[in-house]
């Protein structure tokens, strides 16, 4: 008995869906078929690539902008070495970078201004600044 009821329910659902589909098809105007697009061939692809390349602006060659640009230059090595020595240098205690090697903070809160004086004194004692 349950199999018969399940079968009847499924048939009723399918019939209702088909009837609804037919009603919607009657209400909608007939659609026009779009014209077929040309086949995608090698010639069509080559033409599209040429048009795209012609439309995009070409960037200036890097050597025209900077004639000294290259893979390896002495200036870049010199700049990197200067930056490394500057970072390694022990800061002066009376300047703004005195706490570079020993930042003043309490947990996630940075301490600035005159409130950072205890950290400056500790940096002097520990030799973190001159």
Helices and strands as residue ranges (DSSP letters): H 2-27, H 42-55, H 62-65, H 74-88, E 105-106, E 109-110, G 113-116, H 117-126
